[in-house]
Amino acid sequence: MSKTFSIKTLFISIITGIILVVLFSWAAGTRFDTALYPVLALLTGFIVSGFMVGYISKGVTVIEPGLGAIIVACVSFFIIDAMGIKGFAAITQDSDWFIIMMNGVILTFVGAWLGEKFQDDRTQGDIKQVLDLSWIMAGTLFAVVLSIIIGIVVNFIFGNEPLYFIIPFFVALYFSGLLSGMKSAGVTTKEAGIAGFLTITIIFTIVRVTLVSEIEIEYIIGGLVLGYVTSLIGGWSGERIQRKKMIP
């Protein structure tokens, strides 16, 4: 039996997420003058909300918390901004908030996965997963590692030219999707796309924290769209290669 999409679970994930993210942000942000701990508290709210939904919902629940997290991120941003919490005063760039909320979406997936692990496995035995989390994690890890390796090589050859760092980024996303499509059982194109989103978020976070003082939000949105499409194309290509190998 396949797990169908649940509007009820989506609604619960949105309400739970908004309450926890805003509550945790307020509780920590009003006590600290710097953003580090309040941001960690905000992200913890995403994890806990994902965990709660994953734990209490019947069967395998991943899509609903993930979609809900996107809505939670948008709503929570405006609520937290309107509250004028002092702990977040130093975060003045919209692009930084965008990256923080992208990480929140990722951590909601992590929380939902953890919640599923704490469920009684006997309740999930007859349910076919809508998404294969193992291939999402494998694709993400492969793409992040490959992009860093190619980035080191490109930097060694061409120097610190930001334009050249775009190359390993998309090459890694494509080959990650390609290998996922080739090696996985069944159709995992969706998993390749989600792995692309996770990879993009991790790479932008690394670049923002370690290399640059600001990333234009247009580049982040463009990177998300193009990276997601690149991962899907890679996954689709891998599936085509796998099918050809299966045909005698």
N, C-alpha and C positions, 0 to 999 in steps of 0.2 A: 504494500500500500504506500502511495506517495503522500508526503506531507504537503497539504495545500496551503496557499497563502491565507493568513488569518488577519482580518481587519481588526478584530478584538485585540490580538496580541500587539499589532502595530500601535493601536490607540494606547494600550497600557505602557508600551515602551516610550511613547512620546511624553505622556503625563509623568511617568516615573522619572524619566531622564531630565525633564525640565526642572522638576522639584529638587532632585538630588544635585544636579550641576549648579543651579543657582544657590541652593542652600549651602553646599560645600564652599562655593566661591565667596559667598557673603561671610561665612563663619571664619574662613582663613584670611580673606582680604581685608576685613576690618581690624585684624589683629597684627598685621604685618605691613611695613612700609615698602617692602620690595616685592617684586612680582614672582620670585621663584617658588615659594611655598604656596601662595594662592593659585598659581598655575597648576602645580602638582595636585592641589586639592580639587580644582576644576576637572582635571583629567581623571582623578579618582572617582568623581561623580559619574563620569561616562562608564568607567569600568564596573562600578557597583550596579548601575542601572541595567547594563547588559547582562551582568551575572544574575540579577533578580529575575529578569524576563526569561533568560535561558533556563533557570532552575525551576521556576514555577509553571512554565508552559509545558503542554503535553507534546511529546515527540521532539524532533530536531527542529530548533528554531534559530535561524541565523539571518535570513533575509529581513524579517520584520524589525529586529533590533538595529540592523545596519541602516535600513531606510529611515527608521525612526530617529536614529542618531543624527542624520543630516538635518532633519526638521528641528531636533533639539538644539543642534549647534546654531542654526539661524536664529531661533527664538531666544535662546539663552544669551547670545551676543547682544541683542538689543536690550534685554532686561538688565544684564550686568552693566552695560554702558549707561543706561538710564539711572541706575542706582548710584553711580559715581563712587564706587568702592576704591578706597585709597590704595590698596595693595596692587591694583591694576593701573594706577595712574601713569606709570612709566611706559606702559605699552600704548604708544600713540599711533603706530602705523597699522592701517587696516590689513596690510599684507601679513603682519605678524599674527594678528588675530585669526586671519584665514588659516595660517599654518597650524596654529594651536587647535583650532576646531577640526581641522583635517586629522590631526593626531587623536582628537577625541573620538572621531568616527572609527578609526582603527582600533582604539582601545575598547570601544563598545563591542566590536567583533570578538576581541580577546575575552572580554567579560562574558559574552554570550557562550562562547566555546567553553569557558571554565564552568559556567552554570550547567551546561549540558553534561560535562564530565561528572558533576556532583549528583546528577539525576541517577535514578535507578536504571541501569542499562537494560533491565528486563522490559521496561516500558518502551524501548526503542527498537527492539529486535525485529519487528515486522514493518518498520518504516524505512523506505528508501530515501536517503538524504537528497534534498534539492540541490545542495552544494557539497562538494568534496573539500572540506577544510584542509585536509592534508596537502592537496595540490595547490591550494591558495598559499599556504605557508611555504611550500617547497618552491613555488614560482617566485614568490617575493624574495626569499633568501637568495635564490640563484641570481635574480636580476640585480639585487643590491650589490652582491659580491662581484659579479661580472662587470657592472658599471664602474665600480671602484678600481678594479684591475685595469680595464681599458682606459680609464681616466688617468691612471698613473703612467701608462705607456704613452698616451697622447701628450700629457704634460711634459714628459721627458723629451719627446721629439720636438714639439712645437712651442713649449714654454707655457706660461700662465696666461693664455689667451682664452677668455671666457667663452667665446664662440665655439671653440673646439670641444668644450666639455658637453655640448649638446649632442655630439656624435655618439659617445659611449652610452649616454643616457637612453637614446632610442634604440641603439643596437642591442643593448642588454634587454630592453623590454620586448623587442621582437623575438629574440632567441629564447627568452624565458617562456613566452607564449608558445613558440614553436615546439620546444622540447616537452612542455606540458601536454600539448595536443598530441605529440607523437608517442609519448611514453605512458600516458594515463589510460585507464580502462574507461570506455564510454566517451561521451562528449563532454569536454571540460573547457569549452570556449568561455563560458561565464566566469569560471575560476581564473582563467588567464586575465580577463578584464579586471576583476577585483584585485588580483595580485599586482596588476599594473598600477591601480590606484594606490595600493599600499606602498609600492616601491616609490612612486612619485612623491608621496608624503614623506617617506623616510629620507629620500635624497634632498628634497627641498629643506627639510629640517636640518640635515647635516650641513648643507651649503650655507644656510642662514646663520647657524650657530658658529661655524668655523671659518667661513671664507668671506662673507660680505656683510655689510651693516644694514642693507635693505634690499629687498626683492620687490619689484613692482608687481602689484596684484594681477595686472594683465598677463604677465609672464607665468604666474602660478596657474591661472585659469586656463591659459593656452596650453601649458604643460600637461595639465590634467586631461584636457580634451584630446590632445594629440597623442599623449602617452597611453590613454585608455584605448584609443582606436588602434594604435600600433600593437598593443598587447592582444587585442581581439584579432587583428590580422594575423599575428604570429600564431595564436591558438587555432584559428581557422586553417592556416597553412599546415600546421602539425596534424590536424585531424585528417586533412586531405591525403597527406603522406601515409598516415596510418591506414587509411582505407585502401589505398593502392597496394600496400604491402599485404593486406588481408585477402585481396582478390587473387585467386590462383591463376 
